[in-house]
Amino acid sequence: MQQPISADAATVESASASRPPSDDGAAGRERLATDYRRVRGLSEQLCEPLAIEDYVLQCAVEASPPRWHLAHVSWFFETFLLRPYLGGYRVFHPRFEYLFNSYYEQTETGFWPRPERGLLSRPTVAEVYDYRHHVDAAMARLIADCPADLWPGVAERLAIGLNHEQQHQELLVTDIKYNLAYNPLRPAYREDLPQSPPAEPDALGFVPFDGGIVEIGADVAGGFAYDNESPRHRILLAPYRLGDRLVTNAEYLEFIQDGGYRNPALWLADGWTTVQRQGWRAPLYWEQGDDGWQQMTLGGLRPLRPAEPVCHVSYFEADAFARWAGKRLPTEAEWEAAAAGRPVAGNFVDNGRLHPAPAAPRHGDGELRQFFGDCWEWTASAYLAYPGYRAPAGALGEYNGKFMSGQMVLRGGSCATSHDHARASYRNFFYPHERWQFKGIRLAEDLS
């Protein structure tokens, strides 16, 4: 039986991969070395429950094989740290740069097509683990021996690399779930994962906010942040209210039973076209059987729990539900203004649950629950550059900036996100039709 994620790998009190570039002192380097070992170890721990056949599956274009994720994050360290900074470094395999580059056009070799990542039987899984360990040994030498004048650049890229691997750990979890759900046997990733009791949710409340001129975006002194979280800037908000928890399965089931998927008046034009073309009648992973609704989880096919947050919904579904409920989705500025100063606490991958949990009991008016973790929360905001944003030069500048078209912003993290990877300014982004990530709904409304 697989055990929950170990405290050593998951503890939120440990040195954070999100700290700003460290000084050149021995203690600073050792902290980064510890971060590196911890983050890299979690990737392999997440793969421990897999059978060898699971490593090579790719059941959708957006869901890469686990083997590819393990190799790609190693390619990142090799390409952006070891090759430019470690003298005498020997690449593990000359063609891995082509196979495991994701989308960086400014590298010399190009990349294998994303839709075909699951068509390759080689390199073997064992060879990919050998690749990881080769990179790990070289990174240990780089961190220990990097000259002081090069260290600031190395430390900055190392922070990016660790956060990049944490992003792929979340993709590992969600891609494994998609691949297993594709199988008619509905196999479990781990049968020992906890289940929620079949309780009913409490009534949804709303928390008011005054609005006014607020600042959003990453604070340069606040630790690691991606370039798309900057610059920090001011924005004017009208008074508004936010739901005090995420929308539940029970509430979403009311939408379904009221004909939500059959009523074009609730849907954006592209959303209604998608519903008709894809035949959507419920969120991804919901199945209706003789005994009622069930939901595919990483613990296998289980009864739908009414009080759990609805998840694996597209932006189109979130927007249609909000319209049906007489509400709307929050903007990302409203969400971040509400998040300011709140502790980053919730149901993350560190908890070992790997599924959204019901909201904790309400302790009083004005309490926002499930604000971090459980499900990424769709906002009504398009993924665009902040005022004054400029993408960094070079291949690393392709990380975020070139995707600022046709996607929507999500906030808050999910049950597959690492705790020390989440922050109030974090801007996740996906296309409005995509559902395979843990994406949920928080309602908002104008405050007259």
C-alpha positions in Angstrom: 0.0 0.0 0.0 1.3 3.4 -0.9 1.8 5.8 2.0 0.8 9.5 2.0 3.4 12.0 0.9 6.1 11.9 3.5 6.6 14.7 5.9 10.1 15.2 4.6 8.9 15.8 1.1 5.8 17.7 2.0 6.4 19.8 5.1 5.4 23.4 4.6 7.9 24.6 7.2 10.9 23.4 5.2 13.0 25.8 3.1 10.8 27.2 0.4 11.5 26.8 -3.3 9.9 30.2 -3.7 12.6 32.2 -1.8 14.3 34.9 -3.7 17.9 34.2 -5.1 20.1 33.4 -2.2 23.4 35.1 -1.1 26.7 33.3 -1.8 27.1 32.2 1.8 27.4 28.5 2.5 24.1 28.5 4.4 22.3 30.1 1.5 23.7 27.5 -0.9 22.8 24.6 1.4 19.2 25.9 1.6 18.9 25.9 -2.2 20.6 22.4 -2.3 18.0 21.2 0.2 15.2 22.8 -1.8 16.5 21.1 -4.9 16.6 17.6 -3.3 13.2 18.0 -1.8 11.4 19.2 -5.0 13.2 16.6 -7.2 12.3 13.9 -4.7 8.6 14.7 -4.8 8.4 14.2 -8.5 9.7 10.7 -8.2 7.6 10.0 -5.1 4.4 11.0 -7.1 5.4 8.3 -9.7 5.9 5.5 -7.2 2.3 4.1 -7.4 2.6 3.8 -11.2 3.0 0.6 -13.2 5.7 0.7 -15.8 3.0 0.8 -18.5 1.5 4.0 -17.0 4.7 6.0 -17.6 4.3 6.1 -21.4 0.5 6.9 -21.8 -0.7 10.1 -23.4 -4.5 10.0 -23.8 -5.0 13.6 -24.8 -2.8 16.3 -26.4 -2.7 18.4 -23.2 -1.9 15.4 -21.0 1.7 14.3 -21.4 3.2 10.9 -20.4 4.7 10.8 -16.9 8.0 9.7 -18.4 8.0 12.9 -20.5 7.4 15.2 -17.4 10.3 13.5 -15.5 12.6 14.0 -18.4 11.5 17.5 -19.4 12.1 19.1 -16.0 15.6 17.5 -16.1 16.1 19.0 -19.5 15.3 22.4 -18.1 18.1 22.2 -15.5 20.5 20.8 -18.1 19.6 23.5 -20.7 19.4 26.6 -18.6 21.9 25.8 -15.8 24.3 23.0 -16.4 25.3 23.7 -20.0 25.9 27.4 -19.5 27.3 27.4 -16.0 29.0 24.1 -15.2 32.4 23.8 -16.9 33.1 20.5 -18.5 29.4 19.3 -18.1 28.7 16.3 -20.3 25.1 16.1 -21.7 23.5 12.8 -20.9 22.3 12.1 -24.5 22.7 14.5 -27.5 19.1 14.0 -28.7 17.3 14.5 -25.4 17.4 18.2 -26.0 15.1 17.6 -29.0 12.9 15.0 -27.4 12.3 16.8 -24.1 12.1 20.5 -25.0 8.5 21.6 -24.6 7.9 24.7 -26.6 11.1 26.9 -26.6 11.6 28.1 -30.1 14.8 30.0 -29.4 16.8 26.8 -28.6 18.9 25.4 -31.4 17.4 21.9 -31.9 13.6 22.5 -32.0 11.3 20.0 -30.2 9.4 16.8 -30.8 5.7 17.5 -31.5 3.6 17.7 -28.3 0.7 15.5 -29.6 3.2 12.7 -30.3 4.9 12.4 -26.9 3.1 9.2 -26.2 4.1 7.5 -29.4 7.7 6.8 -28.4 8.7 3.6 -26.6 12.3 4.8 -26.1 14.1 6.1 -24.1 13.0 3.6 -21.5 11.7 4.7 -18.1 14.9 3.4 -16.5 17.0 5.5 -18.9 14.9 8.6 -17.9 15.6 7.9 -14.3 19.3 7.6 -15.1 19.0 11.0 -16.9 17.5 12.5 -13.8 20.2 11.2 -11.5 22.9 12.3 -13.9 21.4 15.9 -13.8 21.0 15.7 -10.0 24.7 14.9 -9.5 25.8 17.7 -11.8 23.5 20.2 -10.1 25.0 19.3 -6.7 28.4 20.1 -8.1 27.1 23.4 -9.6 25.5 24.5 -6.4 28.6 23.7 -4.3 31.3 24.9 -6.7 29.8 27.8 -8.7 32.0 30.9 -8.6 30.7 33.8 -6.5 30.5 36.1 -9.5 28.2 33.6 -11.3 26.1 32.6 -8.3 23.4 35.3 -8.5 22.5 34.2 -12.1 22.6 30.5 -11.1 20.4 31.1 -8.0 17.8 33.0 -10.0 17.6 30.3 -12.6 17.5 27.6 -10.0 14.5 29.2 -8.3 12.7 29.3 -11.7 13.7 25.6 -12.3 12.3 24.5 -8.9 9.1 26.3 -9.4 8.9 24.9 -13.0 9.2 21.4 -11.6 6.5 22.1 -9.1 4.2 23.1 -12.0 5.0 19.8 -13.7 4.3 17.9 -10.5 0.8 19.2 -10.6 0.6 18.2 -14.3 1.9 14.8 -13.3 -1.0 14.3 -10.9 -3.7 15.6 -13.3 -2.3 13.8 -16.4 -2.1 10.5 -14.5 -5.7 11.0 -13.5 -6.8 11.7 -17.1 -4.9 8.7 -18.4 -6.3 6.3 -15.8 -9.9 7.7 -16.3 -9.6 6.9 -20.0 -9.3 3.2 -19.2 -12.8 1.5 -19.0 -11.5 -0.4 -16.0 -11.3 2.9 -14.1 -8.1 1.8 -12.2 -7.1 3.7 -9.1 -3.8 5.5 -8.8 -3.9 4.8 -5.1 -6.8 2.9 -3.5 -5.9 4.2 0.0 -6.7 7.8 -0.7 -9.2 9.2 1.9 -12.9 9.8 1.0 -15.2 12.6 2.3 -18.3 11.6 4.3 -21.6 11.8 2.3 -22.6 15.1 4.0 -24.6 18.0 2.6 -23.0 21.4 2.2 -23.8 24.4 4.3 -25.6 27.3 2.8 -23.4 29.5 0.6 -22.7 32.9 2.1 -21.1 36.0 0.6 -18.4 38.3 1.9 -18.5 42.0 1.0 -15.5 44.1 -0.1 -15.4 47.9 -0.4 -13.5 48.1 -3.6 -11.6 51.4 -4.3 -8.1 51.7 -5.5 -6.1 48.6 -4.8 -2.6 47.3 -5.7 -2.2 43.9 -7.3 0.8 42.0 -8.7 3.9 40.6 -7.1 5.8 42.5 -4.5 9.5 42.5 -5.6 10.5 42.0 -1.9 8.0 39.2 -1.3 9.9 36.2 -2.6 9.8 34.3 -5.9 7.3 35.2 -8.5 7.0 34.7 -12.3 7.5 37.5 -14.7 3.7 37.6 -15.6 2.9 38.5 -12.0 4.5 41.9 -12.5 4.7 44.9 -12.4 2.7 45.7 -9.4 0.1 48.3 -10.2 -3.0 50.0 -9.0 -6.5 49.3 -10.2 -10.0 50.7 -9.3 -12.6 48.2 -8.1 -16.3 48.8 -7.5 -17.7 47.3 -4.3 -18.3 43.6 -4.7 -19.0 40.3 -2.8 -17.4 36.9 -3.1 -18.8 33.5 -2.2 -17.4 32.4 1.1 -16.6 28.9 -0.3 -16.4 27.1 -3.6 -19.5 25.9 -5.5 -20.3 22.3 -4.5 -21.2 19.2 -6.4 -24.7 19.4 -4.9 -25.2 23.0 -6.3 -23.8 22.1 -9.6 -26.1 19.1 -9.8 -29.1 21.5 -9.4 -27.8 23.3 -12.5 -27.7 20.0 -14.4 -31.1 19.0 -13.3 -32.5 22.3 -14.2 -31.4 21.8 -17.8 -28.3 23.9 -17.6 -26.6 22.0 -20.4 -29.7 22.2 -22.6 -30.3 26.0 -22.3 -28.3 28.1 -24.9 -29.3 31.3 -23.1 -26.9 30.5 -20.3 -23.8 30.0 -22.5 -21.3 32.1 -24.4 -21.4 31.3 -28.1 -18.1 29.4 -28.1 -19.2 27.6 -25.0 -22.5 26.5 -26.5 -20.7 25.3 -29.6 -18.3 23.3 -27.5 -21.1 21.8 -25.4 -22.8 20.6 -28.6 -19.7 19.4 -30.3 -18.3 17.5 -27.3 -21.7 16.3 -26.0 -21.0 17.7 -22.5 -23.8 16.9 -20.0 -21.8 17.1 -16.7 -18.3 17.9 -15.5 -15.4 15.8 -16.6 -15.1 12.5 -14.7 -18.8 12.5 -13.7 -20.7 9.3 -14.6 -24.4 8.5 -14.0 -25.1 4.9 -13.0 -28.0 2.9 -11.6 -27.1 4.1 -8.1 -26.7 7.8 -8.9 -23.8 9.9 -9.9 -20.2 8.7 -9.5 -16.9 10.5 -10.0 -13.6 9.2 -11.2 -10.9 10.1 -8.7 -7.3 9.2 -8.2 -8.7 6.6 -5.8 -10.8 5.1 -8.5 -14.5 5.5 -9.3 -16.4 6.7 -6.2 -19.8 8.0 -5.3 -20.2 11.8 -5.9 -19.9 13.6 -2.6 -22.4 16.5 -2.4 -20.3 18.8 -0.1 -17.1 18.6 -2.1 -16.3 21.4 -4.5 -17.3 20.8 -8.1 -14.1 20.4 -10.2 -12.9 19.7 -13.7 -15.2 22.3 -15.2 -14.2 24.5 -18.1 -14.4 28.3 -18.1 -17.5 28.0 -20.3 -19.2 25.8 -17.7 -18.2 28.0 -14.8 -19.5 31.1 -16.6 -22.8 29.3 -17.5 -23.3 28.2 -13.9 -22.7 31.7 -12.6 -25.2 33.1 -15.0 -27.8 30.4 -14.0 -27.2 31.3 -10.3 -27.8 35.0 -11.0 -24.1 35.8 -10.1 -20.9 36.1 -12.0 -17.2 35.1 -11.8 -14.8 37.4 -10.0 -12.2 39.3 -11.9 -8.6 38.4 -11.0 -8.1 41.8 -9.4 -11.1 41.2 -7.2 -9.7 37.8 -6.2 -6.2 39.1 -5.4 -7.5 42.1 -3.5 -9.5 39.7 -1.3 -6.5 37.5 -0.9 -4.1 40.2 0.2 -2.8 39.5 3.7 -4.5 36.1 4.0 -2.4 33.1 5.0 -1.8 30.6 2.2 -3.5 27.6 3.8 -5.6 24.9 2.4 -5.8 21.4 0.8 -2.6 21.1 -1.2 -0.7 18.1 -2.6 1.2 18.2 0.7 -1.9 16.9 2.5 -1.8 13.7 0.4 -5.5 13.8 -0.3 -5.2 14.5 -4.0 -8.9 15.5 -4.3 -10.9 18.5 -3.3 -12.3 18.5 0.2 -15.6 19.9 1.6 -15.3 23.4 3.1 -14.5 23.6 6.8 -17.4 24.7 9.0 -18.0 28.5 9.0 -16.8 30.1 12.1 -18.4 33.5 11.6 -19.5 36.1 9.0 -16.9 37.5 6.7 -14.8 34.3 6.6 -13.5 33.2 3.2 -13.0 29.5 3.0 -11.1 27.3 0.5 -9.4 30.5 -0.8 -6.2 28.5 -1.5 -5.9 24.9 -2.5 -8.7 22.4 -3.4 -9.5 23.8 -6.9 -8.1 26.5 -9.2 -10.7 29.2 -9.4 -11.8 30.5 -12.7 -11.9 34.3 -13.0 -13.6 36.5 -15.6 -10.2 37.9 -16.6 -8.4 37.2 -19.9 -4.8 36.3 -19.5 -3.1 39.5 -20.7 0.0 41.5 -19.8 -0.1 43.8 -16.8 0.6 47.5 -17.6 4.3 48.0 -18.3 5.0 44.2 -18.6 8.0 43.2 -20.8 8.9 39.6 -21.4 12.5 38.7 -20.4 15.0 38.4 -23.3 16.1 35.0 -24.6 14.5 31.5 -24.4 13.4 31.9 -20.8 11.3 34.9 -21.9 9.0 32.3 -23.7 7.9 30.9 -20.4 4.8 33.0 -20.0 4.6 36.0 -22.2 4.0 34.3 -25.5 0.8 32.6 -24.2 -1.0 35.9 -23.5 -3.8 35.2 -26.1 -7.1 33.4 -25.9 -6.7 32.1 -22.3 -8.4 32.9 -19.0 -6.8 33.4 -15.6 -7.3 31.1 -12.6 -6.3 31.8 -9.0 -5.6 30.0 -5.7 -4.0 26.6 -6.4 -5.5 23.2 -6.1 -5.2 19.9 -4.3 -2.4 19.0 -6.7 -0.4 22.2 -6.1 2.5 22.3 -3.6 1.8 24.6 -0.6 5.0 26.6 -1.1 4.2 27.1 -4.8 1.0 29.0 -4.1 0.8 32.8 -3.4 -1.8 35.5 -3.8 -0.3 37.0 -7.0 0.0 33.7 -8.8 -1.6 33.8 -12.3 -2.4 30.4 -13.7 -4.0 30.3 -17.2 -5.8 27.8 -19.4 -7.9 27.8 -22.6 -11.6 28.2 -21.8 -12.6 24.8 -23.0 -10.0 22.8 -21.0 -11.2 20.7 -18.0 -8.6 18.2 -17.0 -7.0 20.3 -14.3 -8.6 20.7 -10.9 -10.7 23.8 -11.8 -13.6 25.0 -9.8 -16.0 27.9 -9.2 -16.2 30.8 -6.8 -19.2 33.1 -7.3 -19.1 36.9 -7.2 -21.6 39.7 -7.5 -21.7 43.5 -7.6 -22.4 45.2 -4.3 -25.0 48.0 -4.9 
